[in-house]
Amino acid sequence: MVEDLGTPIGYLYISSRIRDEVFLEYAVLKEYRGKGYGSTIIRETSDYLFENHNIRSIRLDIDPSNKNSINAAEACGYTVDEEEFASRNYTGRMQFVKDNEYYMSMHKGRK
């Protein structure tokens, strides 16, 4: 659960880690949308995961009609992963990804 001064405003879920990648899922209650909470959730969680865990990348799965969530993801440095979207044949969902630059530089060339 995500709270602001003790008031529930949404939820955050970090799903199973696949190798060095995690999936982040979040939602903000309707009455709190458009106030920057989504960006804060994404930014602070991403920073925490990259700084405290050996994570290569974080993925978000966003409904293309959810413009607020898309804007929040892009404002936090996430980009659409067109290849991943096409290869997994998601039914209408967009994949966004953000790579950990430090991790990538330390593991360059490794598979």
Summary of the structure (lengths in Angstrom):
residues: 111
radius of gyration: 14.4
end to end distance: 35.5
largest distance: 46.0
contacts: 279
relative contact order: 0.16
helix: 37%
strand: 33%
